[in-house]
Amino acid sequence: QVQKLDAIVASSIETAKPVAASAGVTILAELDEGVVVSGDAMRLGQACDNLISNAVKFTPQGGTITVRLSESDGEATVEVHDTGLGIAASDLEHLFSRFFRASTATKNAVPGVGLGLVITKAIVVAHGGTLDVASEIGVGTNFTMALPLAKLRV
């Protein structure tokens, strides 16, 4: 089923805004319109919700989260960039393992059970996409979800 990814991402941002505002975190949106992918709107929304809510959880007061949606080379790309705690390089390879919690999460007592990213990656992979992460301690984290664009029937 063809889904408007811009509407799904916008909805996830709106859902996260009240929590972000109470935490003193700003969410900026840079969304290309008309980006369509094939898939399950509820699951794609869950993946976006997880990435954005994680960014909110790991970004201290005064920080910023930028959510970008763009398309190129047959792919839709959702980037969630935060100015948060960051993730240690040694933790990155384990990030998508069940029940794994990054050292920055445990050290800063950020709640969670270590399943959100596992579920998110499973959703992305089930939709034929990829989920990548780049991070630096004290600078922030960037998650990139890439999904194949829908083949529209004319």
N, C-alpha and C positions, 0 to 999 in steps of 0.2 A: 504494500500500500504506500502510495506517494505521500510524503509528509513535508510540510513547510518547516524546515529546520529553524529559520529565523523566528517563527512564532513559538516554537518549543523552547529555544534558548531565551527569548524575551520573557516567557512565562517563568522559567527557572530563576531569572534575575529578579523578577517582581516578587517571587516567593521568598527569596533570600534577603531582600532589602530591609524588612523590619528588624531582623536579627542583626544584620550588618550595622544598621543605624544605631541600635542600642549598644553595640560594641564599639561605636565610634569609627567604623570602617566605611569607606566610600566605595561604591561599585559603579564603574564606568562601563558603558556598552558601546561597542563599535560593530554594529551588525549590518552586513550586506543583506538586502532584501531579495526575496524570490529564490533563495537557496533551497532546493528540494532534494530529499533523499528517500530511498525506499526503506520501509521498516515499521516498527511498532512505536507509535507516538509515546505511549506510556513508558516503555523501556528507555527510549532515547531521552525522555524527560528525566527519568531516574538517573541516568548517567550524567546529564548536565547538572541536576540538583546535587549529586554527590560531589562533583568537582567544585562547584561554586560554594557549597556549604563547607567543604574542607578548607577552601581558601579563606572563608570568613573565620573559621575556627582557629586557623594558624596565623592570622594577621592581627598584630597588636593594634590598639587604639591609635588613630591617626593614619593608619595604613590605607592602601588603595588596592582594589582588585579591578583589573581590566579584562572584560570578556569580549573577545573578537570572534566574529564569524565571517569567513570569506570563502571564495571558491576559486580554484584554478586547477588546470590539468586534470579535469574530470573528478576532482575531489572537493568535498566540503570540509573546511577546517574550523574547528572550534578551539580557541586558545583561552585558557584561564590563567592569567598572570597575577601573582600577588606580591606584595612587598612584605611578606611575612617572615617567619622564623627561618625558613629554609630547611633543607634536608641534607644530612651528611652524605658525602659521596659513597661512603661504605654502606649506607642504608638504601641507596637507590636501587640496587639490584634485587633487594628483597621486598620492595614496596608493594609488589602485586602478589605477594605470598599471603595465604590465609593466616589471619590472626597476627600478622607482623605489625608492630608499632614502631615507627621511627623514634630514634633516641630523643629528638627534639619534642616529640609528642609526650613521651613518658616523663622527660625532665621538666616540662612545663605543665604537667598534669592536664593535658588536653584530653577530654573524654572521647572514648571510642573503643571498638573491639577489634579493629583491624580487618574488617570485611568490606568496607565501602569501596575501596579501590579494586579489590578482587572482583566484586560484582560489576563495577563500572567497566573494567577491562573485558569481562565476559560478554557484557551487552555490546560493547564496541566490536569485539571480534565476531560475535554472532551476526552483526550487520555488515561484515566484510571489511571492517576498518582496523585502524591501529590507534594505540594510546601510548604516547611518549611523555617523558618528564625530564626537565632540566632544572637544577636547583643549586643554590649556593647559600650556605649558612649565613644568616644575618642580612641577606640581600633579597631573597624571595624564591618563589617556585613558579615554573611555567609548565602547565599540562597542555598537551596538544592532542586533540582527538580528530582523526581524519577519517572520513566516511566517503564511500563512492557516491557520486551524484546519481540521482534517479535517472533512469532511461525513460524519458517521457514519450508516450505514444501520441502521435499526431493524427 
